[in-house]
Amino acid sequence: MSPSKKCPFYRVSQNFTVSRDYCDLNGYPTICAGDIQFCEKPDALRKRLLEQKSKEALINKEESQTVKPSKYKVLVVDDEEPMRKMLSNLLSKLGHQGMKASNGVEALKIIKQEKVDAVITDIVMPEMDGIVLTKEILSLYPNLPIMVMSGYSKEYSIESAIAVGARDFIEKPFSIEEFVLRLNKMIRDCEMLGQKEVKQNEMQVKQNETAFNVSRKSSEEINDLKREIEILKSRLSSVYSKSW
């Protein structure tokens, strides 16, 4: 005998003057004691359970289709230590791992030594500015997302940063809310692009497999046809030789 299942709509009465418990399906008293096998309204119960199951399935589907930002290893490049420290601490609070570099040359060394998922760089820096750094990084890692920040918007425009391949541009001073929104958008866009590339690669593999199977089948059919022709020739040759 299968064990009894607890009914999700069974409620224990909180009213001490009323001894009977009640059913949340209609709010009336019940004697089922929460056992589904003794439900007094089986049809209504079955309907509500199916509705709940459908809602849960829909929520799970929506959540699985929603692209959620992963925890990233983000390199912050700025010659001002307070800015590096502030952004690094903020990234840690967001669940990311914040790394720091004081200029473009130092940033390139870090990127070549270990994996970095995203870069946030200032523009005006000694030794190598953010525009040159962006070009250098993307020449090595074309898909690495980079956000450029600057307090010199007249000298360095958004267009100049985007033109060299930066994914986003933010002007100093900026609010934490704006920075977080831009960072999350950049990460989501990057992840969605990665997912599309994976799907394209999978489709290409399937197309190649299909083409190979078609080619192999065609080759097998051609070989079968050749064998049939050879057999037919051999039979015809035998017939002619007997006739002579």
C-alpha positions in Angstrom: 0.0 0.0 0.0 1.5 3.3 -1.0 2.1 5.9 1.7 -0.4 8.7 2.1 0.4 12.1 0.6 0.0 15.3 2.6 -2.5 17.7 1.0 -1.0 21.2 0.3 -4.4 22.7 0.9 -5.0 21.2 4.3 -4.9 23.8 7.1 -4.9 23.4 10.9 -7.5 25.6 12.5 -6.1 28.5 14.5 -9.4 29.1 16.2 -9.5 27.4 19.6 -13.3 27.6 19.7 -13.5 25.4 16.5 -12.1 21.9 16.8 -12.3 21.0 13.1 -9.5 21.8 10.6 -10.4 23.2 7.2 -9.6 22.9 3.5 -8.0 25.9 1.8 -9.7 25.0 -1.5 -13.0 26.5 -0.2 -12.3 27.4 3.4 -14.8 24.8 4.8 -14.1 22.4 7.6 -12.7 19.0 6.6 -12.2 15.6 8.2 -9.5 14.4 5.8 -6.7 15.2 8.3 -4.5 16.2 5.3 -4.5 12.8 3.6 -5.1 13.1 -0.1 -6.6 9.6 -0.2 -9.5 10.8 1.9 -10.2 14.1 0.1 -13.8 15.1 0.0 -13.3 17.1 -3.2 -11.0 15.0 -5.4 -12.0 16.7 -8.7 -11.3 20.2 -7.3 -8.1 19.0 -5.7 -6.9 17.4 -8.9 -7.6 20.6 -10.9 -5.8 22.8 -8.5 -2.7 20.5 -8.4 -2.6 20.5 -12.2 -2.8 24.3 -12.2 0.0 24.6 -9.7 2.2 22.1 -11.7 1.6 24.1 -14.9 2.6 27.4 -13.2 5.7 25.8 -11.7 6.7 24.4 -15.1 6.2 27.8 -16.8 8.3 29.6 -14.1 11.0 27.0 -14.4 11.0 27.4 -18.2 11.2 31.2 -18.0 14.1 31.0 -15.5 16.0 28.5 -17.6 15.6 30.9 -20.6 16.7 34.0 -18.7 20.4 34.8 -19.2 21.9 35.4 -15.8 25.3 37.1 -15.4 27.9 34.7 -14.3 30.6 35.5 -11.7 33.3 37.2 -13.7 37.0 37.9 -13.2 37.2 41.6 -13.9 40.3 43.7 -14.4 40.1 47.3 -13.3 42.8 49.5 -15.0 43.2 53.1 -13.6 46.2 55.2 -12.5 44.2 56.5 -9.5 44.4 54.1 -6.6 41.1 55.3 -4.9 39.2 54.5 -8.1 40.9 51.1 -8.5 40.1 50.2 -4.9 36.5 51.4 -5.0 35.6 49.5 -8.2 37.4 46.4 -7.0 35.5 46.4 -3.7 32.2 47.0 -5.6 32.9 44.1 -7.9 33.5 41.8 -4.9 30.2 42.9 -3.4 28.5 42.0 -6.7 30.1 38.5 -6.5 32.8 39.1 -9.1 36.5 38.8 -8.6 38.1 42.2 -8.9 41.7 42.6 -10.2 43.7 45.8 -10.4 46.3 47.4 -12.7 47.7 50.9 -12.5 48.3 51.4 -16.3 47.9 49.7 -19.7 51.4 48.0 -19.7 50.7 46.4 -16.3 47.2 45.4 -17.5 48.6 43.6 -20.6 51.0 41.6 -18.5 48.2 40.4 -16.2 45.9 39.5 -19.2 48.7 37.5 -20.8 49.5 35.6 -17.6 45.9 34.6 -16.5 42.4 34.4 -17.8 40.3 37.6 -17.5 36.6 37.7 -18.3 36.1 41.5 -18.6 38.1 44.8 -18.5 37.2 48.2 -17.1 39.8 50.8 -18.1 40.3 54.5 -17.7 41.5 56.4 -20.8 44.0 58.9 -19.6 46.9 56.9 -18.0 50.7 57.1 -18.2 52.7 54.8 -20.4 49.7 53.4 -22.3 46.2 55.1 -22.5 42.9 53.2 -22.5 42.4 53.5 -26.2 45.7 51.9 -27.1 45.2 49.3 -24.4 41.8 48.4 -25.8 43.3 47.9 -29.3 46.1 45.7 -27.9 43.7 43.6 -25.8 41.3 43.0 -28.7 44.1 42.1 -31.0 44.9 39.2 -28.7 41.3 38.4 -27.5 38.7 39.8 -29.9 35.7 38.7 -27.8 36.9 40.1 -24.5 34.3 42.7 -23.2 35.8 46.1 -22.4 34.2 49.1 -20.7 36.1 52.4 -21.1 35.6 55.2 -18.6 36.8 58.8 -18.8 36.4 62.2 -17.2 37.6 63.9 -20.4 34.6 63.4 -22.6 35.5 66.3 -24.9 39.0 64.9 -25.7 37.9 61.3 -25.8 34.4 60.7 -27.2 32.2 57.7 -26.9 32.7 57.2 -30.6 36.5 56.9 -30.3 36.1 54.2 -27.6 33.5 52.2 -29.5 35.4 52.6 -32.7 38.4 50.6 -31.3 36.1 47.9 -30.1 35.0 48.8 -26.6 31.6 47.3 -25.6 30.6 50.3 -23.5 31.7 53.8 -22.4 31.0 55.5 -19.1 31.8 59.1 -18.1 33.3 60.1 -14.7 31.9 60.9 -12.3 29.3 58.1 -12.4 26.9 56.7 -9.9 27.2 53.1 -8.6 23.8 52.3 -10.0 24.8 53.4 -13.5 28.0 51.4 -13.3 26.3 48.3 -12.1 23.6 48.6 -14.9 26.2 49.0 -17.6 28.4 46.2 -16.3 25.5 43.7 -16.1 24.4 44.7 -19.5 27.9 44.2 -20.9 28.1 40.8 -19.3 24.6 39.7 -20.4 25.3 40.8 -24.0 28.6 38.9 -23.9 27.0 35.7 -22.6 24.2 35.9 -25.1 26.7 36.3 -27.9 28.7 33.3 -26.6 25.5 31.2 -26.5 24.7 32.2 -30.1 28.2 31.2 -31.2 27.8 27.8 -29.4 24.5 27.2 -31.2 26.0 28.3 -34.5 28.9 25.9 -34.0 26.5 23.0 -33.1 24.4 23.7 -36.2 27.5 23.8 -38.4 28.6 20.4 -36.9 25.2 19.0 -37.6 25.3 20.3 -41.2 28.7 18.9 -41.7 27.6 15.5 -40.4 24.5 15.6 -42.6 26.7 16.5 -45.7 29.1 13.7 -44.8 26.3 11.1 -44.4 24.8 12.2 -47.7 28.2 12.0 -49.4 28.9 8.6 -47.9 25.5 7.3 -48.9 25.9 8.6 -52.4 29.4 7.0 -52.6 28.0 3.7 -51.4 25.2 3.8 -54.0 27.7 4.6 -56.7 29.8 1.7 -55.7 26.8 -0.6 -55.5 25.8 0.5 -59.0 29.4 -0.2 -60.3 29.3 -3.7 -58.8 25.9 -4.3 -60.4 27.3 -3.1 -63.8 30.3 -5.4 -63.5 28.1 -8.4 -62.6 25.9 -7.6 -65.6 28.9 -7.3 -67.9 30.2 -10.6 -66.6 26.9 -12.3 -67.2 26.6 -10.8 -70.7 30.2 -11.9 -71.5 29.4 -15.4 -70.3 26.2 -15.5 -72.5 28.1 -14.3 -75.6 30.9 -16.8 -75.1 28.5 -19.7 -74.9 26.7 -18.5 -78.0 29.9 -18.6 -80.0 
